[in-house]
Structures are given as C-alpha cells and as structure tokens.
C-alpha cells in the first residue's frame, strides 16, 4: 500500500470519527435518556471490552496462543471477584505473567 493511500485512509477514518462524535452532540437528549438506548449502550460497551480482552489474551496475529497471559487473566478475574482494588488486580496479573514467563512459559 502506498503512503498516499494510507494517509487518505487515516484521514477518512478520522473524519468519520469526528462526524460520529458530532452526531452524538446533535442527538436530542430525550433519545439518549430513553431506557432502551441507555441499556443497549451499556451492553455494547461491556461486549466490546470483553471481546477486546479475549482477543488480546489468546491471539497473536492470526493464531490462537495459550501463554502466560491466560493464567494472568484468570488471576485478575479471581482478584476482581474478591473485590481487590484495581491496582492490586493489575499488579497480581502482571506478577503472574512475569513469574510464568521467567519459569519458561511462553
């Protein structure tokens, strides 16, 4: 792909994002306050975050990979269930991944 094509794509995507953001400001508040819209927006946010976590945990390029990230995610999930503070969750997950990688797990 040529540099010009890449820049045109980036600028078009940026313009699309800006248009979407401006559309959010133009929409009447009564539409956004509707219970169905609020519930759908909350569910979409959770679904997108869950999908991002899943992809970042078990994917490497176009391959599925089981490595130190998966047990680290499990430790983080247990810490969240136990209502640990967020910084503790992050440190525990990072420590788990680091120890497993130091022990030879990819």
VENVENTA-V104893 format. One record per run of one state. SS is the DSSP state (alpha for helix, beta for strand, coil for the rest). FROM is the first residue (numbers start at 1). TO is the last residue. If there is no record, write none. Layout:
ss=SS from=FROM to=TO
ss=SS from=FROM to=TO
This chain:
ss=coil from=1 to=2
ss=alpha from=3 to=26
ss=coil from=27 to=28
ss=alpha from=29 to=32
ss=coil from=33 to=34
ss=alpha from=35 to=58
ss=beta from=59 to=60
ss=coil from=61 to=62
ss=beta from=63 to=64
ss=coil from=65 to=67
ss=alpha from=68 to=81
ss=coil from=82 to=85
ss=alpha from=86 to=102
ss=coil from=103 to=106
